Amino acid sequence: MEFSADFTAIDFETANRRRDSACQLAAVVVRGGRIVDQAMWMIRPEPLYFSRGNIEIHGITPAQVRGESVFGDHWPDIAAKLGDDCLVAHNASFDIGVMIACLQQVDHPVPDLSFTCTRAVARRTWPHRPRFGLKPLAEWLGIRFRHHDALEDSIACAKIMMAAGIDREATSLTDLEKRLNLNRGRAGEWGYRGPRAGSASRRRPRAASAITRRADPPSSAVGVPFLYPGQDNGASVADPSAQYATATAAPIDIQRMMVRAEFIRPLAGQRFVLTGRLDSMTREEAELLATRLGGECQAGLDETTDLWIQGQTESSTDPHPVANANSIRTVTETEFLEFVISPTRT
């Protein structure tokens, strides 16, 4: 089951505390759960005033936008890119508020907007998380980006939404919203209404599933994506593998690893063969995980194989290396798990 969502993620950066001081806007178009297009606009705010605090946050200066068009001149291109999509933003009240303020500044009618917020989605998808800012969520999911650049933030926002859909096994954005009991926000000439809980229930989001509770880190281990029962919370962060040395001895959160694998993809372009039995997951789960890490599964070892994942035990039907395949890299089950846990070590 795939999360085949269609939406456009957006992010604004502003020059100062005024909502109508947009200096950068980006839009990332998602179709069928994949990023297919993106755009970024540098905007000259009117008046051309930047506060020092805002410059320190995003690094954009008056000199960089002095020759750019104002928001009203950009709007035809922006509107064409956004179309009738559901807009997605992190802290959507800010970004939608900036869009409305900028339109009002140039006396342009506010179109009917449909939008949702990845902060609200994340709170319902992972209610056990200690922090729901864009940066901590992205780091937890293994999404690498440069914070406070509108395009980078939009891409991270889109990936968080896709991660939530994968985690909840939703088929579309509408299906995800239904599973989370979350109604979309709306805005237009008539006013603004943010995303909110559905009418079916106003109670707090349901608790995490048994699998999630079993494998997620406690608050004392913030920033560690996967912590297994019985492991030492005080293990050195400088050596991530030390925290997972006994990973195969305890249950793991397969679903969360699948989500993370979609974004880090350290095996992109590599062909792999899996042999033997793994203690931490089934053969089918391991092959799917390796595929989501970017690898291409092969039925047997040959001269084109890049990686040989060796389980604890092998059967007589498992393939063995061909004579001229000396370049094949062999990894153990623990090393395979580290592709997800600590991809920089691959």
HUFEN-V441585 format. One record per helix or strand of 3 or more residues. SS is the DSSP state (A for helix, B for strand). FROM is the first residue (numbers start at 0). TO is the last residue. Records with the same first field share a line. If there is no record, write none. Layout:
SS: FROM-TO ; FROM-TO
This chain:
B: 6-13 ; 21-30 ; 33-41 ; 85-88 ; 112-116 ; 184-187 ; 190-192 ; 270-274 ; 306-309 ; 328-330
A: 51-57 ; 61-64 ; 70-81 ; 91-104 ; 117-124 ; 133-140 ; 149-166 ; 172-179 ; 209-214 ; 218-220 ; 239-242 ; 246-248 ; 253-263 ; 282-291 ; 332-340 ; 342-344
